[in-house]
Structures are given as C-alpha cells and as structure tokens.
Amino acid sequence: MHGCSHTSDLPAVEPEPLAKTCEECLALGQHPVQLRLCLSCGHVACCDSSPSRHATAHSHATGHPVMRSFEPGESWRWCYRHRSLV
C-alpha cells in the first residue's frame, strides 16, 4: 500500500456512514455485496462484485476518490483515480 495525493484531501475525521447498507441496491431489489464507505461524504454502496457497482458509480458521479471497506474487520482503502490501495 502507498499514499496518494487524494488522501490529504479527506476530512480529518472519517464521515459518519449515511446508511447501514447500499440503499441503491435495496431500491432495485438487489442484494448488496461487500459494502464500501466513501471517505469524502459517508455514502455507503456496494462493490464491483455487485451487479450495479454503486460505489464505483458514486465515485465517478461525485469525483470522490477514496473509499474504504465497510465490512467488519476490514480497514483497507482504495483510490479510484489511482486504481490502487492507499
């Protein structure tokens, strides 16, 4: 893992999750797979293993570059712009 320029732009305190699961999946009647938390705004969405890839869609729509796993016991982070762990 390495740092990237986008981590310095993140809020000093991690945002509160806006939901407990991917509400976009629920609205579509889909089962969320592997949740992700946007570290810019707290949006919770599903990973790329889900049919609709809502976390990636959120990053592309908002420009928010870094998310972390929202799964119990996991804390890794991903930068969508650099396509790498940070």
N, C-alpha and C positions, 0 to 999 in steps of 0.2 A: 504494500500500500504506500502511497505517496500523497503529499499535499497537492493542492491545486489552487489557483488564484480565486476560485469561486468560494472556497471555504472561509476566506477572510470577509466576505460579504454577508455571511449568515448572521442572524441575530445572536447576541451574546448569550441569551437564554433560549433553549430549544422551545419552539412554539408548542402550545397545548394541542393535542390531537383534536380535530374538529368532529371526529366520529370514531366509532369503535371498529368499523369495517368499511368496505368500499360500498358506499351508498349508491354509486352509479351501477354497480353490478346488481345490487338488490332491486333497483328500479327496473332493470332489464330481465329480472328473473334468473340471473346467472349466479353461480357460486364463486365468490372471490377466492383467488389463490394467492398465497404469500403476500401479505399486506406490506405497503411501503408508506412512510411518513415524509411529506415534503418538509424540509428544514427551513424553508422560507416562510410558509404560511400555516403549516399544520394539517394540510389536506391529506386524508388517508385514502389510498387507492390500491388496486390490485397490480400485481407484477406482470411481466411479459409472458408468463405461463398461462395467464387467464386469457380468454378469447378476445376481450376488448382492450387489454393493455392500458388500463386507465391511468396508472402512474406515469407512464411514458407520455400519454396524451396530455396529461396535466402539465408536465414539464414543457412540452412543445407549445401548448396553448398560452402558458403564462410566462415562459422564459425562466422559471425557477429551476436552477441547475442541479441542486444536490438533494438527495433523499437518503433516508436510512431505512433499514429493515424495521418493520413494526411487528416482527414475530418475537414471541417470548424467548429470552436468552440470546438474542442476536442484536448486535450494535453496529454492524458494518455500514458504511456509507458509499454511495455511488454518485459520481458526477456524470450527468447525461451529456454535457458538452464535450468533456474529455473522454467519455466512454471508458471510465476507469474507477477503481476503488480509490477512495480518498481517506 
